[in-house]
Amino acid sequence: MKKLLSILLIICALATVTCFTACAEKDGDKSSYDIFAIYDAENGTVSGTVDFCFYNDTDNELSDLKFNLYGNAFREGAKFAPVSETYKNRAYYAGVNYGGMQISNVENCAGWSVAGEDENLLVVNLLTPVYPEDTVTVKITYTLTLAKVNHRTGITAHTVNLGNFYPVLCKYTSEGFKECNYYYCGDPFLSDCANYNVTFDLPAEYVAASSGKLTEESTANGRKKCSYTLKNARDFALVLSTEFEVASETVDGVQINYYYVSDDNAQTNLSVAAESLKFFSSTFGQYEYPTLSVVQTGFCYGGMEYPALTMISDGLDSDNTAYTIVHENAHQWWYAMVGSDQMNDAWQDEGLAEYSTLMFFENNPTYGFTRTGIINSATSYYRAFFTVFNQLNGKTDTRMHRNLSEFSSELEYNNVTYNKGLILFDMLRSSVGDDKFISGLKTYFADNTGKIATAESLYACFTRSADVEGLFDSFVEGKILI
């Protein structure tokens, strides 16, 4: 038996070496996901496989890979509930129910287990260590059971939201692979860019909005297979529906598709999506994906961003729909293309997305939003919240640099990351002037596209030309009074 095991290990090692070569030739210095998934509408499940090719861009040899299992946040008994009590009724439209992500097998490994603080990690033990600049491939077989919930991942009244629908490699840091607990405040995701090839099998009557560019579609026996590609992206998402109508426009070679179920202002909302993409490209730097899907769907908050796809709540009025489309599109720059630590510095992408939204409306006054109006509204909400907060708690914590777990509520999170972030960037712009402000954002985008940018790298784009380090410090560390 020992001799036979040795022979098998040699064969597996040779297979791994083959994967090293194939992955390197295929994807260069990026990890890649080859996903095949099947949607079972009757049972509300997505099942499939992920052939994940890991490119080791760290300085260390690694014996394990760790993946975030975001779908497990929706299981019964989860330690970190994905929805707060405040939003529970709005989210669980059919009553509280549950889902979850089950791993059934991992191939090309020495062993695997589900671990983490909340059963939210898949730990894969490699056959042999993967060295810097080498690659290794593992194959994960899984089933995602979807809750009926107006959220990133779930079945809504008219759509199926498939954000975070597959195991996602954890970001590797100086402390190892970073576990992302699914806190209901903010966006508890942190991942490096990778290349995607996704084939999705679904009932033929469904239309799929996707992060990726459709490369092939076939139909047989009442079902269809859609294949997509997406390069240099932090994640991949889809939204499915049997009721979608689609309005399309091409801007600077980018096909923008607006998917909606019921919208009397569909052409207006398509236009705001197209105009904001064009504005952000010219102001910050070129949008790098071939398509953009803007999707009206069931969602308990205003919207949600994914690379090349944004979810827009179907419960918004016309003004808030337009505002949310612009804000979520801004995240294509400040999240999708330029990443940041959303777990500890959520203000960095939310504040920038909110201020980018202000900049768009300031330059497009026909929509009825003004710079003064947006700033005054944010300042009023911020002051009102922290006045009440101080009265109830006897102290006020306005620090921006903090973990998502440290926020007491969505209201506190929104005021610190969105409103205070917006006020910070407006004060920064007033301090350095318009030209240096826009130049700094262009530099930040150019220097950090495809990366996870630190807060310090953002500061540096402005402190090179102006003495504003104290401004950032006073805001981020909670020293300034607003």
C-alpha positions as CSV (number, residue, x, y, z in Angstrom):
1,M,0.0,0.0,0.0
2,K,2.8,2.4,0.9
3,K,4.5,1.8,-2.5
4,L,1.2,2.3,-4.4
5,L,0.6,5.5,-2.5
6,S,4.0,6.8,-3.5
7,I,3.3,6.0,-7.1
8,L,0.0,7.9,-6.9
9,L,1.7,10.9,-5.3
10,I,4.3,11.0,-8.1
11,I,1.5,10.9,-10.7
12,C,-0.4,13.7,-8.9
13,A,2.8,15.7,-8.6
14,L,3.4,15.3,-12.4
15,A,-0.2,16.4,-13.0
16,T,0.4,19.4,-10.8
17,V,3.5,20.4,-12.8
18,T,1.5,20.1,-16.0
19,C,-1.0,22.6,-14.4
20,F,1.9,24.9,-13.6
21,T,2.8,25.1,-17.2
22,A,-0.7,25.3,-18.6
23,C,-1.8,28.0,-16.2
24,A,1.3,30.1,-16.8
25,E,0.8,29.9,-20.6
26,K,-2.9,30.7,-20.3
27,D,-3.1,33.5,-17.9
28,G,0.3,34.9,-17.2
29,D,0.6,36.6,-13.8
30,K,-3.1,36.4,-12.9
31,S,-5.0,33.7,-11.1
32,S,-8.0,32.4,-13.0
33,Y,-11.5,31.0,-12.4
34,D,-13.0,28.5,-14.9
35,I,-16.6,28.2,-13.6
36,F,-19.3,25.9,-14.8
37,A,-22.6,26.4,-13.0
38,I,-26.2,25.1,-13.3
39,Y,-29.2,27.0,-12.0
40,D,-32.1,24.7,-10.9
41,A,-35.1,27.0,-10.7
42,E,-37.4,24.4,-9.1
43,N,-35.1,23.9,-6.1
44,G,-33.5,27.3,-6.0
45,T,-29.9,26.1,-6.3
46,V,-26.8,26.8,-8.2
47,S,-24.4,23.8,-8.5
48,G,-21.2,23.5,-10.3
49,T,-17.4,23.4,-10.4
50,V,-14.6,25.9,-10.1
51,D,-11.3,25.1,-11.7
52,F,-9.2,27.6,-9.9
53,C,-5.6,28.2,-11.2
54,F,-3.7,30.0,-8.5
55,Y,-0.7,32.2,-9.5
56,N,1.5,32.8,-6.5
57,D,2.4,36.5,-6.7
58,T,3.5,36.5,-3.0
59,D,7.1,36.2,-1.7
60,N,6.3,33.0,0.2
61,E,5.8,29.4,-0.6
62,L,2.3,28.4,0.2
63,S,1.0,25.0,1.4
64,D,-2.7,25.9,1.6
65,L,-5.2,28.0,-0.2
66,K,-8.2,29.6,1.6
67,F,-11.5,30.6,0.0
68,N,-14.3,32.7,1.3
69,L,-17.6,30.9,1.3
70,Y,-19.9,34.0,1.2
71,G,-23.0,32.0,0.5
72,N,-22.8,30.4,4.0
73,A,-23.8,33.7,5.6
74,F,-27.3,32.9,4.6
75,R,-27.5,29.6,6.3
76,E,-29.6,28.9,9.5
77,G,-27.6,29.6,12.6
78,A,-24.9,31.8,11.0
79,K,-23.0,33.8,13.6
80,F,-22.9,36.9,11.4
81,A,-26.4,37.5,10.0
82,P,-26.3,39.1,6.5
83,V,-29.3,41.3,7.3
84,S,-29.8,43.5,10.3
85,E,-33.1,43.6,12.3
86,T,-33.7,47.0,10.8
87,Y,-33.8,45.6,7.2
88,K,-35.1,42.1,7.9
89,N,-38.7,42.7,6.8
90,R,-37.6,44.5,3.7
91,A,-35.1,41.8,2.8
92,Y,-37.1,38.7,3.7
93,Y,-40.2,39.4,1.7
94,A,-41.5,35.8,2.1
95,G,-40.6,35.5,5.7
96,V,-37.2,34.5,7.1
97,N,-35.7,31.6,5.3
98,Y,-32.2,30.2,4.7
99,G,-29.7,29.1,2.1
100,G,-26.0,28.1,2.3
101,M,-23.0,26.9,0.3
102,Q,-22.0,23.2,0.5
103,I,-18.6,21.9,-0.7
104,S,-18.9,18.3,-1.9
105,N,-15.4,17.8,-3.2
106,V,-12.0,19.3,-3.9
107,E,-9.7,17.6,-6.4
108,N,-5.9,17.9,-6.9
109,C,-5.2,18.4,-3.2
110,A,-4.0,16.6,-0.2
111,G,-7.1,17.4,1.8
112,W,-9.7,20.1,2.5
113,S,-12.0,21.3,5.2
114,V,-14.6,23.9,5.9
115,A,-13.4,26.2,8.7
116,G,-13.4,29.9,9.7
117,E,-15.1,31.8,12.5
118,D,-18.5,31.2,10.9
119,E,-18.0,28.2,8.6
120,N,-17.1,30.7,6.0
121,L,-13.7,29.4,4.8
122,L,-12.7,26.5,2.6
123,V,-9.2,25.4,3.4
124,V,-7.4,23.4,0.7
125,N,-4.2,21.6,1.6
126,L,-2.0,21.4,-1.5
127,L,-0.2,18.3,-2.6
128,T,3.1,20.2,-2.8
129,P,3.9,23.8,-1.8
130,V,3.4,26.4,-4.6
131,Y,6.4,28.7,-4.9
132,P,6.5,32.4,-5.8
133,E,5.7,32.9,-9.5
134,D,4.5,29.3,-9.9
135,T,0.9,28.1,-10.3
136,V,-1.3,25.3,-9.1
137,T,-4.9,24.3,-10.0
138,V,-7.6,22.8,-7.8
139,K,-11.1,21.8,-8.7
140,I,-13.9,22.6,-6.3
141,T,-17.4,21.1,-6.6
142,Y,-20.1,22.9,-4.7
143,T,-23.9,23.6,-4.4
144,L,-25.3,27.0,-3.4
145,T,-28.8,27.0,-2.0
146,L,-30.5,30.3,-2.4
147,A,-32.6,32.0,0.2
148,K,-35.7,34.0,-0.9
149,V,-34.2,37.4,0.0
150,N,-33.7,40.8,-1.5
151,H,-30.0,40.7,-1.2
152,R,-26.7,40.2,-3.1
153,T,-27.2,36.5,-3.2
154,G,-30.8,35.2,-3.3
155,I,-34.1,34.8,-5.1
156,T,-36.2,38.0,-5.2
157,A,-39.8,38.4,-6.4
158,H,-38.8,38.9,-10.0
159,T,-35.1,38.1,-10.3
160,V,-32.3,35.8,-9.0
161,N,-29.3,37.7,-7.7
162,L,-26.0,35.9,-8.0
163,G,-23.3,37.9,-6.3
164,N,-20.6,36.0,-4.6
165,F,-22.1,32.7,-5.9
166,Y,-18.9,30.7,-6.0
167,P,-15.9,30.1,-3.6
168,V,-13.7,33.2,-3.8
169,L,-9.9,33.1,-3.0
170,C,-9.1,35.1,0.1
171,K,-6.8,38.1,-0.3
172,Y,-3.2,37.2,0.8
173,T,-1.7,39.7,3.2
174,S,1.3,39.9,5.5
175,E,-0.8,38.0,8.0
176,G,-1.8,35.2,5.6
177,F,-5.0,34.7,3.8
178,K,-7.6,37.2,5.0
179,E,-10.9,35.8,6.3
180,C,-13.9,38.0,5.5
181,N,-16.7,37.7,8.0
182,Y,-20.0,38.6,6.5
183,Y,-20.9,41.7,8.6
184,Y,-24.2,43.3,7.6
185,C,-22.7,46.8,7.6
186,G,-20.9,47.6,4.4
187,D,-19.4,45.3,1.8
188,P,-17.4,42.5,3.6
189,F,-15.3,41.5,0.6
190,L,-11.6,41.7,-0.2
191,S,-10.1,40.0,-3.2
192,D,-7.4,40.4,-5.8
193,C,-8.1,40.6,-9.5
194,A,-8.3,37.5,-11.6
195,N,-9.4,36.3,-15.0
196,Y,-12.7,34.6,-15.5
197,N,-14.2,32.1,-17.9
198,V,-17.8,31.3,-16.9
199,T,-20.3,29.0,-18.4
200,F,-23.8,29.2,-16.9
201,D,-26.5,26.6,-17.7
202,L,-30.1,27.9,-17.0
203,P,-33.7,27.4,-18.1
204,A,-34.1,28.8,-21.7
205,E,-36.8,31.3,-20.6
206,Y,-34.4,33.2,-18.4
207,V,-32.4,36.2,-19.5
208,A,-29.0,36.6,-17.8
209,A,-27.3,39.9,-17.0
210,S,-23.6,39.3,-16.4
211,S,-20.3,40.9,-15.5
212,G,-18.7,39.2,-18.4
213,K,-18.9,39.5,-22.2
214,L,-21.1,36.9,-23.8
215,T,-18.9,34.7,-26.1
216,E,-21.2,31.8,-26.9
217,E,-24.8,30.7,-26.4
218,S,-26.5,27.5,-27.2
219,T,-30.0,26.1,-26.5
220,A,-31.2,22.5,-26.2
221,N,-34.0,20.6,-24.4
222,G,-35.5,23.7,-22.8
223,R,-32.2,25.0,-21.4
224,K,-29.4,27.2,-22.6
225,K,-25.7,27.6,-21.9
226,C,-24.1,31.0,-21.9
227,S,-20.4,31.5,-21.8
228,Y,-18.7,34.6,-20.7
229,T,-15.2,36.0,-20.3
230,L,-13.9,38.8,-17.9
231,K,-10.3,39.8,-17.5
232,N,-8.6,41.5,-14.5
233,A,-11.7,41.5,-12.2
234,R,-12.2,41.2,-8.5
235,D,-15.3,39.0,-8.8
236,F,-18.0,38.0,-11.2
237,A,-21.8,38.3,-10.8
238,L,-25.0,37.6,-12.6
239,V,-28.7,38.4,-12.3
240,L,-31.3,36.2,-13.9
241,S,-35.0,36.8,-14.7
242,T,-37.8,35.6,-16.9
243,E,-39.2,39.1,-17.1
244,F,-36.2,41.2,-18.2
245,E,-36.5,43.8,-20.9
246,V,-33.2,45.2,-22.2
247,A,-32.3,48.7,-23.4
248,S,-28.8,49.1,-24.8
249,E,-26.3,51.8,-25.9
250,T,-22.7,51.8,-26.9
251,V,-20.3,54.5,-25.5
252,D,-16.7,54.6,-26.5
253,G,-16.8,51.0,-27.6
254,V,-18.5,49.8,-24.3
255,Q,-21.8,48.1,-24.6
256,I,-24.1,49.3,-21.8
257,N,-27.2,47.1,-21.2
258,Y,-29.9,48.2,-18.8
259,Y,-32.0,45.2,-17.6
260,Y,-35.4,46.1,-16.1
261,V,-38.6,44.4,-15.2
262,S,-40.8,47.5,-14.9
263,D,-39.5,51.0,-15.5
264,D,-41.3,53.9,-17.2
265,N,-38.0,55.8,-17.3
266,A,-35.9,53.1,-18.9
267,Q,-34.4,55.3,-21.6
268,T,-33.6,58.0,-19.1
269,N,-31.9,55.5,-16.8
270,L,-30.0,54.0,-19.7
271,S,-28.9,57.5,-20.6
272,V,-27.7,58.3,-17.0
273,A,-25.7,55.1,-17.0
274,A,-24.1,56.0,-20.4
275,E,-23.4,59.6,-19.5
276,S,-21.8,58.7,-16.2
277,L,-19.6,56.1,-17.7
278,K,-18.4,58.6,-20.3
279,F,-17.8,61.3,-17.6
280,F,-15.9,59.0,-15.3
281,S,-13.7,57.7,-18.1
282,S,-12.8,61.2,-19.2
283,T,-12.3,62.5,-15.7
284,F,-10.4,59.6,-14.0
285,G,-9.3,57.1,-16.6
286,Q,-10.6,54.7,-19.2
287,Y,-13.2,52.1,-18.2
288,E,-11.4,48.8,-19.0
289,Y,-14.2,46.2,-19.4
290,P,-16.0,45.6,-22.7
291,T,-19.5,45.7,-21.3
292,L,-21.5,47.2,-18.4
293,S,-24.7,45.7,-17.1
294,V,-27.0,47.9,-15.0
295,V,-29.7,45.8,-13.5
296,Q,-33.0,46.6,-11.8
297,T,-33.6,44.0,-9.2
298,G,-34.9,43.2,-5.8
299,F,-32.5,44.6,-3.2
300,C,-33.1,45.8,0.4
301,Y,-30.6,48.7,0.0
302,G,-30.2,51.2,-2.8
303,G,-27.7,49.3,-4.9
304,M,-24.7,47.1,-5.1
305,E,-21.5,47.1,-7.3
306,Y,-19.7,44.2,-9.0
307,P,-17.1,44.5,-11.8
308,A,-19.0,45.4,-15.0
309,L,-22.4,44.9,-13.2
310,T,-24.4,47.0,-10.9
311,M,-27.6,46.0,-9.0
312,I,-30.1,48.8,-8.6
313,S,-33.1,48.4,-6.2
314,D,-36.5,48.1,-7.9
315,G,-38.0,49.9,-4.9
316,L,-36.4,53.4,-5.6
317,D,-38.2,56.4,-7.0
318,S,-37.0,58.0,-10.2
319,D,-34.6,60.5,-8.6
320,N,-33.0,58.0,-6.3
321,T,-32.7,55.5,-9.2
322,A,-30.7,58.0,-11.2
323,Y,-28.5,58.9,-8.2
324,T,-27.9,55.2,-7.4
325,I,-27.0,54.3,-10.9
326,V,-24.3,57.0,-11.0
327,H,-23.0,56.1,-7.5
328,E,-22.8,52.4,-8.4
329,N,-21.2,53.1,-11.7
330,A,-18.6,55.2,-9.9
331,H,-17.6,52.0,-8.1
332,Q,-16.4,50.6,-11.4
333,W,-13.5,53.0,-10.8
334,W,-13.4,53.0,-7.0
335,Y,-13.7,49.3,-6.2
336,A,-13.7,47.3,-9.4
337,M,-10.7,48.7,-11.1
338,V,-9.0,50.4,-8.1
339,G,-9.6,48.2,-5.1
340,S,-9.2,49.1,-1.4
341,D,-9.6,47.5,2.0
342,Q,-13.4,47.5,2.4
343,M,-13.1,45.7,5.7
344,N,-11.2,48.4,7.5
345,D,-11.3,51.5,5.3
346,A,-14.8,51.4,3.7
347,W,-14.7,55.2,3.4
348,Q,-12.0,55.0,0.8
349,D,-14.2,53.5,-2.0
350,E,-17.6,54.7,-0.7
351,G,-16.5,58.3,0.0
352,L,-14.8,58.5,-3.4
353,A,-17.8,56.9,-5.2
354,E,-20.1,59.4,-3.4
355,Y,-18.0,62.3,-4.3
356,S,-17.6,61.1,-7.9
357,T,-21.4,61.1,-8.0
358,L,-21.5,64.7,-6.9
359,M,-19.0,65.6,-9.6
360,F,-21.1,64.0,-12.3
361,F,-24.3,65.8,-11.3
362,E,-22.4,69.1,-10.8
363,N,-21.4,68.8,-14.5
364,N,-24.9,67.6,-15.6
365,P,-27.3,70.0,-13.9
366,T,-30.4,68.9,-15.8
367,Y,-30.8,66.0,-13.4
368,G,-31.6,68.5,-10.6
369,F,-28.8,67.7,-8.1
370,T,-26.3,70.4,-7.2
371,R,-22.9,70.3,-5.4
372,T,-24.2,72.6,-2.6
373,G,-27.4,70.6,-2.2
374,I,-25.5,67.3,-1.9
375,I,-23.0,68.6,0.5
376,N,-25.6,70.3,2.7
377,S,-27.7,67.2,2.8
378,A,-24.7,65.0,3.8
379,T,-23.6,67.5,6.5
380,S,-27.1,67.8,7.9
381,Y,-27.6,64.0,8.2
382,Y,-24.1,63.6,9.7
383,R,-24.6,66.3,12.4
384,A,-28.1,65.1,13.2
385,F,-27.0,61.5,13.6
386,F,-24.0,62.2,15.8
387,T,-25.9,64.6,18.0
388,V,-28.4,61.9,18.8
389,F,-25.7,59.2,19.0
390,N,-23.8,61.3,21.6
391,Q,-27.0,61.9,23.6
392,L,-27.8,58.1,23.7
393,N,-24.2,56.8,24.2
394,G,-22.5,59.6,26.0
395,K,-19.7,59.7,23.5
396,T,-19.1,60.0,19.8
397,D,-16.8,57.9,17.7
398,T,-16.3,59.4,14.2
399,R,-13.2,57.4,13.3
400,M,-13.2,56.4,9.6
401,H,-10.4,53.8,9.8
402,R,-12.2,50.9,11.6
403,N,-13.3,47.4,10.9
404,L,-16.9,46.8,9.7
405,S,-17.6,44.9,13.0
406,E,-17.1,48.2,14.9
407,F,-20.1,50.0,13.4
408,S,-23.2,49.9,15.6
409,S,-25.7,50.2,12.7
410,E,-26.1,50.9,9.1
411,L,-26.9,54.5,10.0
412,E,-23.5,54.9,11.7
413,Y,-21.8,53.2,8.8
414,N,-23.5,55.4,6.2
415,N,-22.7,58.6,8.0
416,V,-19.0,57.8,8.6
417,T,-18.2,56.2,5.2
418,Y,-20.6,58.0,2.7
419,N,-21.4,61.4,4.3
420,K,-18.2,62.0,6.1
421,G,-16.2,60.6,3.2
422,L,-18.1,63.0,0.9
423,I,-17.3,66.0,3.2
424,L,-13.6,65.0,3.3
425,F,-13.2,64.9,-0.4
426,D,-15.1,68.2,-0.8
427,M,-12.8,69.9,1.8
428,L,-9.8,68.4,0.1
429,R,-10.9,69.8,-3.3
430,S,-11.4,73.2,-1.8
431,S,-8.0,73.1,-0.2
432,V,-6.0,72.0,-3.3
433,G,-8.1,73.5,-6.1
434,D,-10.0,71.7,-8.9
435,D,-7.0,71.1,-11.1
436,K,-4.8,69.4,-8.4
437,F,-7.8,67.5,-7.1
438,I,-8.7,66.0,-10.4
439,S,-5.0,65.4,-11.2
440,G,-4.6,63.6,-7.9
441,L,-7.6,61.3,-8.7
442,K,-6.2,60.6,-12.2
443,T,-2.8,59.6,-10.6
444,Y,-4.5,57.5,-8.0
445,F,-6.4,55.6,-10.7
446,A,-3.4,55.2,-13.0
447,D,-1.1,54.0,-10.2
448,N,-3.5,51.6,-8.6
449,T,-5.7,50.0,-11.3
450,G,-5.8,46.3,-10.8
451,K,-4.5,46.6,-7.2
452,I,-5.7,46.9,-3.6
453,A,-4.8,50.5,-2.9
454,T,-3.9,51.5,0.7
455,A,-5.2,54.7,2.2
456,E,-1.6,56.0,2.3
457,S,-1.3,55.6,-1.5
458,L,-4.4,57.7,-1.8
459,Y,-3.0,60.4,0.5
460,A,0.3,60.4,-1.5
461,C,-1.5,61.5,-4.7
462,F,-2.3,64.8,-3.0
463,T,0.4,65.4,-0.5
464,R,3.0,65.5,-3.3
465,S,1.6,68.9,-4.3
466,A,-0.1,70.2,-1.2
467,D,0.2,70.1,2.6
468,V,-3.0,68.1,3.3
469,E,-1.7,65.2,5.4
470,G,-3.2,66.8,8.5
471,L,-6.6,67.1,6.7
472,F,-6.7,63.4,6.0
473,D,-5.5,62.5,9.5
474,S,-8.1,64.7,11.2
475,F,-10.9,63.1,9.3
476,V,-9.8,59.5,9.3
477,E,-8.8,59.4,13.0
478,G,-12.0,61.3,14.1
479,K,-10.4,64.5,15.3
480,I,-12.3,67.0,13.2
481,L,-15.6,68.5,14.2
482,I,-18.1,68.9,11.4
